[in-house]
Amino acid sequence: MAQRNTWQRERVRNALGEVEGFVSAQTLHQVLRDAETGIGLATVYRTLAGLTASGEADSLQSPEGEALYRACESSGHHHHLICRSCGTAVEIEATAVEKWARDTAAQNGFIEAEHVIDIFGLCAACAAARDSR
């Protein structure tokens, strides 16, 4: 079911596209509050869910278990490398992971298997800054 393209949806989509990296719904809501949009937290959550379902946003779970979102740069299935320090995210192809997931599912009698894999670490800039301290 397609979501209506309301002004609130447009504002949430635009705000998500303007922030760097992945953000929580609460952080995005604060950005919208600071801009005095009047958009409530429930609307932000609902809109992010819709944007994720339509492929317009990426969603992942942080190592702490919090849902994070960002405007999607590519369509289709993909994975991310995410810096734990600055939040920089890089979309990656993971052909070996895709094959492993299909093979593992098949070996265990599963079909139509889906997976989510995101890799968290330190980007080169954050690692260099840490090492120079």
N, C-alpha and C positions, 0 to 999 in steps of 0.2 A: 504494500500500500504506500503510495507516494505521499510525502508530506506536503502540505500547502506551503507556498513560498511567501511567508508573512514577513513583515518588516523586522520582527524579532529574530526570525531565522536568519535573515540577511545580516543583521547586526552581529549575531553570534558567529556566523560563518566568516564575516570580515574580520572580527576581532581575533578569531583563531588564526587566520591567515597572517595577521600582523605580529603575533607573538613569536619569539624565537623558541624553537624546539618543542618538546612536549610539555603540556601544562595540565594541571588538575582543573576540574570543573569549578572548584572554589576560587582558584587563581583567576580563571577567565571571568567568573562572576564579579570579582573585585575590579578587574579592568573595566568591565561594563558599568559597574556602579560608579567608579571614578569618572566615567564619561557621562554620568547622570542619564542613563538610558531608561531606567525604571524596569529593566528586565530582571525578573526574579530568579533565584537559584534553581527552582524546579523547572523553569523554562530552559535554563542553560543545560541542565541534565537531559531533559527531553530532546532538545535540539541536537546535542552532541550524540545522543544515541541514534537519532535519525540520520545525521551526517555520516556516522560510522557505518550504519546499515546500507546507506546509498553509495558508499565508497568515496565520499568527499572528505572524510577524515580518517586518520589512523588512530587506533586505540591500542594501548598496551598496559600491562600491569607493572608498576615499579617493583624493585626488589622488596620494598616495604608493603606491597599489596595494594597500593593506591592506583586507581584508574587514571591514566594520563592520555591526553589527546593532542593532535596537531593536524593542520590542514594537510591533506594527502597530496603528495607530489606526483605519484604515479598510480595508475589503475591496476587492478589485478593483485594477485597474491605476491607479497614480498616480505622481507625481514629487515631488521634494523640493527645497527651498532649504535649504542647510546652511551654518551659519556656520563658517568655518575656525578661528576663534579660540575660541569657547565651545562649539561643537557643537550649538547650537540648531538644530532641524530643523522645517520647516513643510511640510506636505503641500499640494501645489498641483495644480490642474487645468491641463492644458496642451492645450487643444483645438487650437490652431494647430500644436503639435508633433505631435499625433496625425494631423492631416490631412497635414502635411508627410511624415511617415513612411510613411503609406499611399500617397501620391502618388509619392514617390521610389521606393518598392518597385515599384509598378505600372509606372512609366516604365522601369524596368530589367528588367521581366519577372519579378519576384518575387511570390510569393504567400505567405500565412501569415507575413508578416514580423513580427518582434518587435523591441522596442527598450528600452533603459534610458537614461534621461536624468536626471541629478541636477546641480543647479547649486550651485556652491560660491562663497561670497563672505563678506562681513562683515555681520552683522546690525546694525541701527540702534544698539543699545546699545554694541557693540564698536567700531563706527565712531566714535561720539561719544567714547568713552573714549580711542581712539587720537588723535583730533583735539584733545582737551583736554590732551594731554601736552606 
